[in-house]
Amino acid sequence: MKKLLPIANLSDLAPGSCLSVEADGIGVALFNVDGTIYALDNTCPHAGGPLGEGTLSNEIVECPWHRWRYNVRTGERPENPEFKVACYQVHVRDNVILVAIPAK
């Protein structure tokens, strides 16, 4: 079961930017790709870097620690799709970003 939680305002996430937030104890990385919002688990599987503090180029985020890259639409690493970050469903209502995260 998933919970839909409000985690940020749309005004907090300009196009082309990333944001690290926490929702119900889970780190979430938010991305704005040309006005579409995506959410991934905020922890890079390589060494635990915060993906929401990375650099976004089109739909690819680069981890700030060791430059591992992930597609924000799919969570897959372009260089090796075997490495994947969890993706979360996003809804925007009244300029509030809501993310569906797994219930504890």
C-alpha positions as CSV (number, residue, x, y, z in Angstrom):
1,M,0.0,0.0,0.0
2,K,1.2,3.5,-0.8
3,K,0.6,6.9,0.9
4,L,0.2,10.1,-1.1
5,L,2.1,12.8,0.8
6,P,2.6,16.5,0.1
7,I,6.3,17.1,0.1
8,A,7.0,20.4,-1.6
9,N,5.5,23.3,-3.4
10,L,5.8,23.6,-7.2
11,S,7.5,27.0,-6.7
12,D,10.3,25.2,-4.8
13,L,11.4,23.3,-8.0
14,A,12.1,25.5,-11.0
15,P,12.5,23.8,-14.4
16,G,15.9,22.0,-14.7
17,S,16.4,21.8,-11.0
18,C,16.6,19.1,-8.3
19,L,15.5,19.0,-4.7
20,S,16.1,16.7,-1.7
21,V,13.2,16.3,0.6
22,E,12.0,13.8,3.2
23,A,8.6,12.2,3.3
24,D,7.6,10.0,6.2
25,G,11.2,9.2,7.0
26,I,12.0,8.4,3.3
27,G,14.5,10.5,1.4
28,V,13.0,11.6,-1.9
29,A,14.8,13.4,-4.8
30,L,12.5,15.6,-6.9
31,F,13.3,16.8,-10.5
32,N,11.6,19.2,-12.8
33,V,12.1,18.3,-16.5
34,D,10.5,20.9,-18.7
35,G,7.6,21.3,-16.2
36,T,7.1,17.6,-15.5
37,I,7.9,16.5,-12.0
38,Y,9.7,13.2,-11.3
39,A,10.6,11.6,-8.0
40,L,13.3,9.0,-7.2
41,D,14.7,7.5,-4.0
42,N,17.2,10.1,-2.9
43,T,20.0,7.6,-2.2
44,C,22.4,6.7,-4.9
45,P,23.0,2.9,-4.8
46,H,26.7,3.3,-5.5
47,A,27.8,5.1,-2.3
48,G,24.6,6.7,-0.8
49,G,25.0,10.1,-2.3
50,P,21.9,12.5,-2.3
51,L,20.6,12.5,-5.8
52,G,18.4,15.5,-5.1
53,E,21.6,17.5,-4.7
54,G,22.9,16.4,-8.0
55,T,23.0,18.0,-11.4
56,L,20.1,17.6,-13.8
57,S,20.7,17.6,-17.6
58,N,17.6,16.9,-19.6
59,E,16.2,13.7,-17.9
60,I,19.6,12.6,-16.4
61,V,20.6,13.3,-12.9
62,E,24.3,13.0,-11.9
63,C,25.0,12.1,-8.3
64,P,27.1,14.9,-6.6
65,W,29.5,12.4,-4.9
66,H,30.8,10.1,-7.7
67,R,29.0,11.2,-10.8
68,W,26.9,8.1,-11.3
69,R,24.0,9.0,-13.6
70,Y,20.3,8.0,-13.5
71,N,17.3,8.6,-15.7
72,V,14.8,10.4,-13.6
73,R,11.9,9.0,-15.7
74,T,12.9,5.3,-15.2
75,G,15.4,5.3,-12.3
76,E,17.9,3.3,-14.5
77,R,21.5,4.0,-14.9
78,P,22.2,4.6,-18.6
79,E,25.6,3.0,-18.4
80,N,24.2,-0.2,-16.8
81,P,20.4,-0.6,-16.4
82,E,21.0,-3.3,-13.9
83,F,21.5,-0.5,-11.4
84,K,18.2,1.2,-10.7
85,V,16.8,3.7,-8.2
86,A,13.2,3.4,-7.0
87,C,10.8,5.7,-8.8
88,Y,7.8,7.3,-7.0
89,Q,4.5,8.4,-8.6
90,V,4.0,12.1,-8.5
91,H,0.8,14.2,-8.5
92,V,0.6,18.0,-8.5
93,R,-2.5,19.6,-7.0
94,D,-3.0,23.3,-6.4
95,N,0.8,23.8,-6.9
96,V,1.6,21.2,-4.2
97,I,3.8,18.3,-5.2
98,L,2.5,15.0,-3.8
99,V,4.5,11.7,-3.9
100,A,3.2,8.2,-3.5
101,I,5.6,6.4,-1.2
102,P,5.5,2.9,0.2
103,A,3.6,2.7,3.5
104,K,5.7,1.5,6.4
